[in-house]
Amino acid sequence: MNFEKPEDRKKEYDVIKKIAGSQKIRKLERSSLDYEIVDKAFIEIKCYNINHDQYTHTIVSIQKLVKMQLMSKRLPTFLFIQFNDLLRYINVNDIEGELRRSGRKPRDGSTNDIEFIGYVCIEKFKTFQIKAK
């Protein structure tokens, strides 16, 4: 079941436009990552309603990490997080952390609210700077 709302997709689109600028983008299938900057990179986007320094780690589904790793064999692959105050990113090949079985109280229609997740240190992320024209 897909819990993503239209406003979530709009936030992701706004982020990919910041990242890609005038480069051609392609929205990927729902079961994949979020976007491809065509022939340049694959991008997974998370949008958080917190500042970048509120927590020391972010969590990423092990399924998503595996998809990112597989896709990185074809093109550079990045995880971007839009925080309230900064847009930060990391190359999937630079991700380090630990795995834990965790999650939230299962939602109706969900099969993976409790799963293995990666805890990724936010300080390893770089701040994305929009290039001036």
C-alpha positions as protocol buffer text, in pm:
chain_id: "A"
residue {
  index: 1
  type: MET
  ca { x: 0 y: 0 z: 0 }
}
residue {
  index: 2
  type: ASN
  ca { x: 126 y: 350 z: -83 }
}
residue {
  index: 3
  type: PHE
  ca { x: 99 y: 601 z: 202 }
}
residue {
  index: 4
  type: GLU
  ca { x: 254 y: 887 z: 3 }
}
residue {
  index: 5
  type: LYS
  ca { x: 19 y: 1184 z: -37 }
}
residue {
  index: 6
  type: PRO
  ca { x: 1 y: 1434 z: -326 }
}
residue {
  index: 7
  type: GLU
  ca { x: 163 y: 1701 z: -105 }
}
residue {
  index: 8
  type: ASP
  ca { x: 453 y: 1459 z: -37 }
}
residue {
  index: 9
  type: ARG
  ca { x: 507 y: 1411 z: -411 }
}
residue {
  index: 10
  type: LYS
  ca { x: 496 y: 1790 z: -460 }
}
residue {
  index: 11
  type: LYS
  ca { x: 767 y: 1839 z: -195 }
}
residue {
  index: 12
  type: GLU
  ca { x: 983 y: 1574 z: -363 }
}
residue {
  index: 13
  type: TYR
  ca { x: 932 y: 1739 z: -702 }
}
residue {
  index: 14
  type: ASP
  ca { x: 1037 y: 2077 z: -561 }
}
residue {
  index: 15
  type: VAL
  ca { x: 1353 y: 1916 z: -421 }
}
residue {
  index: 16
  type: ILE
  ca { x: 1446 y: 1738 z: -746 }
}
residue {
  index: 17
  type: LYS
  ca { x: 1406 y: 2066 z: -935 }
}
residue {
  index: 18
  type: LYS
  ca { x: 1656 y: 2227 z: -693 }
}
residue {
  index: 19
  type: ILE
  ca { x: 1897 y: 1941 z: -748 }
}
residue {
  index: 20
  type: ALA
  ca { x: 1863 y: 1895 z: -1123 }
}
residue {
  index: 21
  type: GLY
  ca { x: 1808 y: 2255 z: -1230 }
}
residue {
  index: 22
  type: SER
  ca { x: 1744 y: 2249 z: -1606 }
}
residue {
  index: 23
  type: GLN
  ca { x: 1864 y: 1889 z: -1651 }
}
residue {
  index: 24
  type: LYS
  ca { x: 1610 y: 1634 z: -1770 }
}
residue {
  index: 25
  type: ILE
  ca { x: 1447 y: 1433 z: -1489 }
}
residue {
  index: 26
  type: ARG
  ca { x: 1235 y: 1119 z: -1489 }
}
residue {
  index: 27
  type: LYS
  ca { x: 1004 y: 1003 z: -1209 }
}
residue {
  index: 28
  type: LEU
  ca { x: 1078 y: 639 z: -1140 }
}
residue {
  index: 29
  type: GLU
  ca { x: 832 y: 360 z: -1070 }
}
residue {
  index: 30
  type: ARG
  ca { x: 668 y: 362 z: -730 }
}
residue {
  index: 31
  type: SER
  ca { x: 858 y: 50 z: -616 }
}
residue {
  index: 32
  type: SER
  ca { x: 1193 y: 203 z: -710 }
}
residue {
  index: 33
  type: LEU
  ca { x: 1374 y: 520 z: -604 }
}
residue {
  index: 34
  type: ASP
  ca { x: 1218 y: 862 z: -657 }
}
residue {
  index: 35
  type: TYR
  ca { x: 1392 y: 1017 z: -960 }
}
residue {
  index: 36
  type: GLU
  ca { x: 1657 y: 983 z: -1224 }
}
residue {
  index: 37
  type: ILE
  ca { x: 1848 y: 1283 z: -1349 }
}
residue {
  index: 38
  type: VAL
  ca { x: 1857 y: 1126 z: -1693 }
}
residue {
  index: 39
  type: ASP
  ca { x: 2185 y: 949 z: -1762 }
}
residue {
  index: 40
  type: LYS
  ca { x: 2351 y: 1125 z: -1463 }
}
residue {
  index: 41
  type: ALA
  ca { x: 2223 y: 997 z: -1126 }
}
residue {
  index: 42
  type: PHE
  ca { x: 1948 y: 826 z: -931 }
}
residue {
  index: 43
  type: ILE
  ca { x: 1797 y: 1023 z: -643 }
}
residue {
  index: 44
  type: GLU
  ca { x: 1600 y: 914 z: -337 }
}
residue {
  index: 45
  type: ILE
  ca { x: 1436 y: 1204 z: -150 }
}
residue {
  index: 46
  type: LYS
  ca { x: 1311 y: 1232 z: 207 }
}
residue {
  index: 47
  type: CYS
  ca { x: 1145 y: 1548 z: 340 }
}
residue {
  index: 48
  type: TYR
  ca { x: 1154 y: 1608 z: 714 }
}
residue {
  index: 49
  type: ASN
  ca { x: 975 y: 1875 z: 911 }
}
residue {
  index: 50
  type: ILE
  ca { x: 1273 y: 1919 z: 1146 }
}
residue {
  index: 51
  type: ASN
  ca { x: 1609 y: 2099 z: 1135 }
}
residue {
  index: 52
  type: HIS
  ca { x: 1915 y: 1903 z: 1024 }
}
residue {
  index: 53
  type: ASP
  ca { x: 2071 y: 1903 z: 1371 }
}
residue {
  index: 54
  type: GLN
  ca { x: 1766 y: 1786 z: 1568 }
}
residue {
  index: 55
  type: TYR
  ca { x: 1873 y: 1419 z: 1555 }
}
residue {
  index: 56
  type: THR
  ca { x: 2209 y: 1247 z: 1509 }
}
residue {
  index: 57
  type: HIS
  ca { x: 2080 y: 975 z: 1275 }
}
residue {
  index: 58
  type: THR
  ca { x: 1820 y: 921 z: 1010 }
}
residue {
  index: 59
  type: ILE
  ca { x: 1658 y: 588 z: 934 }
}
residue {
  index: 60
  type: VAL
  ca { x: 1634 y: 421 z: 595 }
}
residue {
  index: 61
  type: SER
  ca { x: 1455 y: 99 z: 510 }
}
residue {
  index: 62
  type: ILE
  ca { x: 1694 y: -187 z: 436 }
}
residue {
  index: 63
  type: GLN
  ca { x: 1486 y: -253 z: 124 }
}
residue {
  index: 64
  type: LYS
  ca { x: 1551 y: 104 z: 7 }
}
residue {
  index: 65
  type: LEU
  ca { x: 1922 y: 77 z: 88 }
}
residue {
  index: 66
  type: VAL
  ca { x: 1947 y: -242 z: -119 }
}
residue {
  index: 67
  type: LYS
  ca { x: 1768 y: -75 z: -413 }
}
residue {
  index: 68
  type: MET
  ca { x: 2000 y: 223 z: -388 }
}
residue {
  index: 69
  type: GLN
  ca { x: 2306 y: -1 z: -382 }
}
residue {
  index: 70
  type: LEU
  ca { x: 2189 y: -200 z: -686 }
}
residue {
  index: 71
  type: MET
  ca { x: 2109 y: 114 z: -884 }
}
residue {
  index: 72
  type: SER
  ca { x: 2449 y: 263 z: -797 }
}
residue {
  index: 73
  type: LYS
  ca { x: 2603 y: -3 z: -1021 }
}
residue {
  index: 74
  type: ARG
  ca { x: 2441 y: 179 z: -1317 }
}
residue {
  index: 75
  type: LEU
  ca { x: 2466 y: 547 z: -1216 }
}
residue {
  index: 76
  type: PRO
  ca { x: 2578 y: 746 z: -910 }
}
residue {
  index: 77
  type: THR
  ca { x: 2300 y: 719 z: -652 }
}
residue {
  index: 78
  type: PHE
  ca { x: 2223 y: 970 z: -377 }
}
residue {
  index: 79
  type: LEU
  ca { x: 1996 y: 1005 z: -77 }
}
residue {
  index: 80
  type: PHE
  ca { x: 1879 y: 1365 z: -30 }
}
residue {
  index: 81
  type: ILE
  ca { x: 1702 y: 1490 z: 280 }
}
residue {
  index: 82
  type: GLN
  ca { x: 1519 y: 1821 z: 276 }
}
residue {
  index: 83
  type: PHE
  ca { x: 1520 y: 1953 z: 631 }
}
residue {
  index: 84
  type: ASN
  ca { x: 1349 y: 2278 z: 735 }
}
residue {
  index: 85
  type: ASP
  ca { x: 1684 y: 2458 z: 730 }
}
residue {
  index: 86
  type: LEU
  ca { x: 1906 y: 2269 z: 483 }
}
residue {
  index: 87
  type: LEU
  ca { x: 1907 y: 2029 z: 191 }
}
residue {
  index: 88
  type: ARG
  ca { x: 2163 y: 1755 z: 264 }
}
residue {
  index: 89
  type: TYR
  ca { x: 2280 y: 1453 z: 65 }
}
residue {
  index: 90
  type: ILE
  ca { x: 2502 y: 1147 z: 69 }
}
residue {
  index: 91
  type: ASN
  ca { x: 2625 y: 909 z: -200 }
}
residue {
  index: 92
  type: VAL
  ca { x: 2493 y: 559 z: -129 }
}
residue {
  index: 93
  type: ASN
  ca { x: 2850 y: 426 z: -144 }
}
residue {
  index: 94
  type: ASP
  ca { x: 2943 y: 652 z: 149 }
}
residue {
  index: 95
  type: ILE
  ca { x: 2661 y: 537 z: 376 }
}
residue {
  index: 96
  type: GLU
  ca { x: 2776 y: 377 z: 700 }
}
residue {
  index: 97
  type: GLY
  ca { x: 2567 y: 288 z: 998 }
}
residue {
  index: 98
  type: GLU
  ca { x: 2406 y: 0 z: 1175 }
}
residue {
  index: 99
  type: LEU
  ca { x: 2105 y: -220 z: 1113 }
}
residue {
  index: 100
  type: ARG
  ca { x: 1826 y: -266 z: 1363 }
}
residue {
  index: 101
  type: ARG
  ca { x: 1486 y: -424 z: 1350 }
}
residue {
  index: 102
  type: SER
  ca { x: 1250 y: -140 z: 1429 }
}
residue {
  index: 103
  type: GLY
  ca { x: 960 y: 64 z: 1301 }
}
residue {
  index: 104
  type: ARG
  ca { x: 626 y: 198 z: 1403 }
}
residue {
  index: 105
  type: LYS
  ca { x: 293 y: 60 z: 1509 }
}
residue {
  index: 106
  type: PRO
  ca { x: 164 y: -114 z: 1195 }
}
residue {
  index: 107
  type: ARG
  ca { x: -84 y: 89 z: 991 }
}
residue {
  index: 108
  type: ASP
  ca { x: -391 y: -67 z: 829 }
}
residue {
  index: 109
  type: GLY
  ca { x: -286 y: -210 z: 494 }
}
residue {
  index: 110
  type: SER
  ca { x: 86 y: -200 z: 567 }
}
residue {
  index: 111
  type: THR
  ca { x: 310 y: -506 z: 551 }
}
residue {
  index: 112
  type: ASN
  ca { x: 643 y: -348 z: 644 }
}
residue {
  index: 113
  type: ASP
  ca { x: 604 y: -100 z: 930 }
}
residue {
  index: 114
  type: ILE
  ca { x: 828 y: -324 z: 1144 }
}
residue {
  index: 115
  type: GLU
  ca { x: 1140 y: -414 z: 945 }
}
residue {
  index: 116
  type: PHE
  ca { x: 1517 y: -394 z: 934 }
}
residue {
  index: 117
  type: ILE
  ca { x: 1629 y: -34 z: 897 }
}
residue {
  index: 118
  type: GLY
  ca { x: 1962 y: 136 z: 861 }
}
residue {
  index: 119
  type: TYR
  ca { x: 2059 y: 407 z: 1108 }
}
residue {
  index: 120
  type: VAL
  ca { x: 2268 y: 657 z: 909 }
}
residue {
  index: 121
  type: CYS
  ca { x: 2470 y: 933 z: 1079 }
}
residue {
  index: 122
  type: ILE
  ca { x: 2343 y: 1273 z: 960 }
}
residue {
  index: 123
  type: GLU
  ca { x: 2684 y: 1438 z: 1009 }
}
residue {
  index: 124
  type: LYS
  ca { x: 2814 y: 1226 z: 716 }
}
residue {
  index: 125
  type: PHE
  ca { x: 2577 y: 1410 z: 482 }
}
residue {
  index: 126
  type: LYS
  ca { x: 2697 y: 1711 z: 282 }
}
residue {
  index: 127
  type: THR
  ca { x: 2500 y: 2033 z: 246 }
}
residue {
  index: 128
  type: PHE
  ca { x: 2368 y: 2089 z: -106 }
}
residue {
  index: 129
  type: GLN
  ca { x: 2444 y: 2432 z: -245 }
}
residue {
  index: 130
  type: ILE
  ca { x: 2239 y: 2555 z: -540 }
}
residue {
  index: 131
  type: LYS
  ca { x: 2480 y: 2672 z: -808 }
}
residue {
  index: 132
  type: ALA
  ca { x: 2447 y: 3035 z: -916 }
}
residue {
  index: 133
  type: LYS
  ca { x: 2384 y: 3089 z: -1284 }
}
